[in-house]
């Protein structure tokens, strides 16, 4: 039941443009930057070496641009998307002076994000109830089918663990 619903759920795909950049790394850019400007093709940039400094050679770094698109729809050619990402990265002034894009690759995550509707909330609640009858606690973003941060998901997990510990202690007497 739950699997069939999930396969039909409305979702968004994300084109992930991975750029290999030669040159000095930006100073403390943060892990992610979000963009609401609709004239820029991406909504999020991830500075890959910010959390994993050794993931690239010292003279370079990686940048991942997330571009949301409707799931299941044909995507423009890789070359066209990557050229647009390069232009918009330049427009957003992301690259420090002396940096050049040496390589780029496009990956597609489909589905990547759910679309939250009344129907998906109701179906997710039915799935959680079904799983709970089997002793499974569905937690976190995908377990509860809700948007939340990692901190929110960790809080749900810790709350669940405390409840299980308390129940075990009550049984043990």
Short mmCIF file of the C-alpha atoms (twelve columns), coordinates in Angstrom:
data_MODEL
# 
_entry.id   MODEL 
# 
loop_
_atom_site.group_PDB 
_atom_site.id 
_atom_site.type_symbol 
_atom_site.label_atom_id 
_atom_site.label_alt_id 
_atom_site.label_comp_id 
_atom_site.label_asym_id 
_atom_site.label_seq_id 
_atom_site.Cartn_x 
_atom_site.Cartn_y 
_atom_site.Cartn_z 
_atom_site.pdbx_PDB_model_num 
ATOM 1   C CA . UNK A 1   0.000  0.000  0.000   1 
ATOM 2   C CA . UNK A 2   2.635  2.541  1.059   1 
ATOM 3   C CA . UNK A 3   5.012  1.705  -1.768  1 
ATOM 4   C CA . UNK A 4   2.335  2.237  -4.449  1 
ATOM 5   C CA . UNK A 5   1.415  5.586  -2.900  1 
ATOM 6   C CA . UNK A 6   5.027  6.712  -2.742  1 
ATOM 7   C CA . UNK A 7   5.597  5.820  -6.381  1 
ATOM 8   C CA . UNK A 8   2.638  8.044  -7.393  1 
ATOM 9   C CA . UNK A 9   3.360  10.944 -5.010  1 
ATOM 10  C CA . UNK A 10  3.960  14.334 -6.569  1 
ATOM 11  C CA . UNK A 11  7.643  15.150 -6.517  1 
ATOM 12  C CA . UNK A 12  10.283 17.496 -7.817  1 
ATOM 13  C CA . UNK A 13  13.464 16.418 -9.566  1 
ATOM 14  C CA . UNK A 14  16.751 18.232 -9.073  1 
ATOM 15  C CA . UNK A 15  19.431 18.694 -11.692 1 
ATOM 16  C CA . UNK A 16  22.748 18.667 -9.848  1 
ATOM 17  C CA . UNK A 17  25.506 20.506 -11.677 1 
ATOM 18  C CA . UNK A 18  28.898 19.594 -10.213 1 
ATOM 19  C CA . UNK A 19  31.627 22.089 -11.042 1 
ATOM 20  C CA . UNK A 20  35.355 21.411 -10.615 1 
ATOM 21  C CA . UNK A 21  37.045 24.710 -9.884  1 
ATOM 22  C CA . UNK A 22  40.754 25.533 -10.027 1 
ATOM 23  C CA . UNK A 23  41.918 28.399 -7.895  1 
ATOM 24  C CA . UNK A 24  41.689 29.717 -4.367  1 
ATOM 25  C CA . UNK A 25  38.827 28.478 -2.253  1 
ATOM 26  C CA . UNK A 26  36.361 31.066 -0.991  1 
ATOM 27  C CA . UNK A 27  36.988 32.122 2.609   1 
ATOM 28  C CA . UNK A 28  34.272 30.780 4.902   1 
ATOM 29  C CA . UNK A 29  31.455 30.626 2.342   1 
ATOM 30  C CA . UNK A 30  29.253 28.413 4.517   1 
ATOM 31  C CA . UNK A 31  28.194 24.957 3.387   1 
ATOM 32  C CA . UNK A 32  25.139 26.100 1.438   1 
ATOM 33  C CA . UNK A 33  23.816 29.295 -0.094  1 
ATOM 34  C CA . UNK A 34  20.206 29.629 -1.165  1 
ATOM 35  C CA . UNK A 35  18.999 31.845 -4.009  1 
ATOM 36  C CA . UNK A 36  15.454 33.134 -4.449  1 
ATOM 37  C CA . UNK A 37  16.229 35.165 -7.577  1 
ATOM 38  C CA . UNK A 38  14.188 33.450 -10.301 1 
ATOM 39  C CA . UNK A 39  16.499 34.785 -13.003 1 
ATOM 40  C CA . UNK A 40  19.252 32.502 -11.631 1 
ATOM 41  C CA . UNK A 41  18.781 28.870 -12.673 1 
ATOM 42  C CA . UNK A 42  19.801 27.322 -9.352  1 
ATOM 43  C CA . UNK A 43  18.155 27.660 -5.968  1 
ATOM 44  C CA . UNK A 44  21.046 26.286 -3.927  1 
ATOM 45  C CA . UNK A 45  24.821 26.095 -4.084  1 
ATOM 46  C CA . UNK A 46  26.786 23.638 -1.959  1 
ATOM 47  C CA . UNK A 47  30.452 24.386 -1.292  1 
ATOM 48  C CA . UNK A 48  31.714 20.808 -1.227  1 
ATOM 49  C CA . UNK A 49  35.069 21.381 0.476   1 
ATOM 50  C CA . UNK A 50  33.464 23.355 3.300   1 
ATOM 51  C CA . UNK A 51  32.455 20.142 5.087   1 
ATOM 52  C CA . UNK A 52  35.094 17.901 3.472   1 
ATOM 53  C CA . UNK A 53  38.272 19.986 2.950   1 
ATOM 54  C CA . UNK A 54  40.234 17.014 1.586   1 
ATOM 55  C CA . UNK A 55  37.601 16.171 -1.062  1 
ATOM 56  C CA . UNK A 56  39.522 18.202 -3.655  1 
ATOM 57  C CA . UNK A 57  43.172 18.990 -4.325  1 
ATOM 58  C CA . UNK A 58  44.555 22.009 -2.420  1 
ATOM 59  C CA . UNK A 59  44.531 24.132 -5.589  1 
ATOM 60  C CA . UNK A 60  40.844 23.522 -6.247  1 
ATOM 61  C CA . UNK A 61  37.374 22.935 -4.886  1 
ATOM 62  C CA . UNK A 62  33.951 21.656 -5.843  1 
ATOM 63  C CA . UNK A 63  30.677 23.503 -6.187  1 
ATOM 64  C CA . UNK A 64  27.307 21.794 -6.565  1 
ATOM 65  C CA . UNK A 65  24.369 23.742 -7.996  1 
ATOM 66  C CA . UNK A 66  20.839 22.440 -7.386  1 
ATOM 67  C CA . UNK A 67  18.260 23.227 -10.057 1 
ATOM 68  C CA . UNK A 68  14.694 22.095 -9.302  1 
ATOM 69  C CA . UNK A 69  12.594 20.875 -12.241 1 
ATOM 70  C CA . UNK A 70  9.262  19.076 -12.540 1 
ATOM 71  C CA . UNK A 71  9.726  15.361 -11.993 1 
ATOM 72  C CA . UNK A 72  9.341  13.164 -15.043 1 
ATOM 73  C CA . UNK A 73  9.643  15.994 -17.565 1 
ATOM 74  C CA . UNK A 74  12.393 15.893 -20.183 1 
ATOM 75  C CA . UNK A 75  15.453 17.901 -19.229 1 
ATOM 76  C CA . UNK A 76  17.377 20.247 -21.491 1 
ATOM 77  C CA . UNK A 77  20.709 19.009 -22.798 1 
ATOM 78  C CA . UNK A 78  23.562 18.701 -20.300 1 
ATOM 79  C CA . UNK A 79  25.654 21.202 -22.258 1 
ATOM 80  C CA . UNK A 80  22.871 23.807 -22.215 1 
ATOM 81  C CA . UNK A 81  22.241 23.409 -18.474 1 
ATOM 82  C CA . UNK A 82  25.941 23.500 -17.590 1 
ATOM 83  C CA . UNK A 83  26.545 26.616 -19.681 1 
ATOM 84  C CA . UNK A 84  23.640 28.365 -17.924 1 
ATOM 85  C CA . UNK A 85  24.989 27.313 -14.499 1 
ATOM 86  C CA . UNK A 86  28.425 28.725 -15.383 1 
ATOM 87  C CA . UNK A 87  26.872 32.034 -16.465 1 
ATOM 88  C CA . UNK A 88  24.709 32.276 -13.338 1 
ATOM 89  C CA . UNK A 89  27.606 31.377 -11.005 1 
ATOM 90  C CA . UNK A 90  29.534 34.252 -12.591 1 
ATOM 91  C CA . UNK A 91  26.525 36.575 -12.276 1 
ATOM 92  C CA . UNK A 92  26.132 35.668 -8.593  1 
ATOM 93  C CA . UNK A 93  29.855 36.445 -8.099  1 
ATOM 94  C CA . UNK A 94  30.522 33.138 -6.371  1 
ATOM 95  C CA . UNK A 95  34.033 32.494 -7.698  1 
ATOM 96  C CA . UNK A 96  36.901 34.343 -6.051  1 
ATOM 97  C CA . UNK A 97  39.322 36.148 -8.413  1 
ATOM 98  C CA . UNK A 98  41.699 33.749 -10.142 1 
ATOM 99  C CA . UNK A 99  39.243 30.824 -10.253 1 
ATOM 100 C CA . UNK A 100 38.252 28.953 -13.399 1 
ATOM 101 C CA . UNK A 101 35.779 26.149 -13.974 1 
ATOM 102 C CA . UNK A 102 37.893 23.244 -15.245 1 
ATOM 103 C CA . UNK A 103 35.188 20.618 -15.510 1 
ATOM 104 C CA . UNK A 104 31.470 20.109 -15.051 1 
ATOM 105 C CA . UNK A 105 29.050 17.214 -14.883 1 
ATOM 106 C CA . UNK A 106 25.273 17.055 -14.643 1 
ATOM 107 C CA . UNK A 107 23.441 14.473 -12.552 1 
ATOM 108 C CA . UNK A 108 19.687 14.050 -12.152 1 
ATOM 109 C CA . UNK A 109 17.994 13.188 -8.846  1 
ATOM 110 C CA . UNK A 110 14.442 12.146 -9.725  1 
ATOM 111 C CA . UNK A 111 12.564 12.177 -7.430  1 
ATOM 112 C CA . UNK A 112 14.504 14.481 -5.146  1 
ATOM 113 C CA . UNK A 113 11.885 16.327 -3.097  1 
ATOM 114 C CA . UNK A 114 8.260  15.673 -2.356  1 
ATOM 115 C CA . UNK A 115 5.480  18.108 -3.028  1 
ATOM 116 C CA . UNK A 116 3.371  18.500 0.098   1 
ATOM 117 C CA . UNK A 117 -0.353 18.454 -0.565  1 
ATOM 118 C CA . UNK A 118 -3.429 17.516 1.479   1 
ATOM 119 C CA . UNK A 119 -3.462 14.162 -0.296  1 
ATOM 120 C CA . UNK A 120 0.190  13.419 0.491   1 
ATOM 121 C CA . UNK A 121 -0.325 14.344 4.169   1 
ATOM 122 C CA . UNK A 122 -3.321 11.993 4.424   1 
ATOM 123 C CA . UNK A 123 -1.545 9.159  2.593   1 
ATOM 124 C CA . UNK A 124 1.591  9.618  4.722   1 
ATOM 125 C CA . UNK A 125 -0.498 9.457  7.918   1 
ATOM 126 C CA . UNK A 126 -2.088 6.205  6.704   1 
ATOM 127 C CA . UNK A 127 1.365  4.768  5.917   1 
ATOM 128 C CA . UNK A 128 2.738  5.773  9.333   1 
ATOM 129 C CA . UNK A 129 -0.250 4.108  11.030  1 
ATOM 130 C CA . UNK A 130 0.321  0.947  8.965   1 
ATOM 131 C CA . UNK A 131 4.011  0.883  9.910   1 
ATOM 132 C CA . UNK A 132 3.244  1.603  13.591  1 
ATOM 133 C CA . UNK A 133 0.975  -1.471 13.706  1 
ATOM 134 C CA . UNK A 134 4.092  -3.449 12.751  1 
ATOM 135 C CA . UNK A 135 6.174  -1.797 15.478  1 
ATOM 136 C CA . UNK A 136 7.991  0.556  13.121  1 
ATOM 137 C CA . UNK A 137 8.427  4.215  14.114  1 
ATOM 138 C CA . UNK A 138 8.656  6.357  10.980  1 
ATOM 139 C CA . UNK A 139 10.737 9.422  11.853  1 
ATOM 140 C CA . UNK A 140 12.612 12.181 10.069  1 
ATOM 141 C CA . UNK A 141 11.988 13.937 6.782   1 
ATOM 142 C CA . UNK A 142 11.154 10.864 4.732   1 
ATOM 143 C CA . UNK A 143 9.811  8.751  7.575   1 
ATOM 144 C CA . UNK A 144 7.202  11.365 8.475   1 
ATOM 145 C CA . UNK A 145 6.984  12.772 4.925   1 
ATOM 146 C CA . UNK A 146 7.489  16.316 6.102   1 
ATOM 147 C CA . UNK A 147 10.063 18.999 5.542   1 
ATOM 148 C CA . UNK A 148 12.411 19.424 8.469   1 
ATOM 149 C CA . UNK A 149 16.012 20.047 9.309   1 
ATOM 150 C CA . UNK A 150 18.565 17.487 10.392  1 
ATOM 151 C CA . UNK A 151 18.283 18.917 13.917  1 
ATOM 152 C CA . UNK A 152 14.518 18.334 13.802  1 
ATOM 153 C CA . UNK A 153 14.991 14.714 12.669  1 
ATOM 154 C CA . UNK A 154 17.636 14.137 15.367  1 
ATOM 155 C CA . UNK A 155 15.233 15.524 17.974  1 
ATOM 156 C CA . UNK A 156 12.547 13.093 16.803  1 
ATOM 157 C CA . UNK A 157 15.025 10.207 17.083  1 
ATOM 158 C CA . UNK A 158 16.159 11.230 20.559  1 
ATOM 159 C CA . UNK A 159 12.537 11.602 21.713  1 
ATOM 160 C CA . UNK A 160 11.750 8.138  20.379  1 
ATOM 161 C CA . UNK A 161 14.811 6.665  22.129  1 
ATOM 162 C CA . UNK A 162 13.814 8.294  25.444  1 
ATOM 163 C CA . UNK A 163 10.296 6.855  25.115  1 
ATOM 164 C CA . UNK A 164 11.660 3.362  24.379  1 
ATOM 165 C CA . UNK A 165 14.087 3.608  27.336  1 
ATOM 166 C CA . UNK A 166 11.260 4.743  29.652  1 
ATOM 167 C CA . UNK A 167 9.014  1.876  28.504  1 
ATOM 168 C CA . UNK A 168 11.828 -0.651 29.015  1 
ATOM 169 C CA . UNK A 169 12.536 0.739  32.489  1 
ATOM 170 C CA . UNK A 170 8.830  0.513  33.411  1 
ATOM 171 C CA . UNK A 171 8.691  -3.142 32.296  1 
ATOM 172 C CA . UNK A 172 11.915 -3.959 34.168  1 
ATOM 173 C CA . UNK A 173 10.320 -2.526 37.267  1 
# 
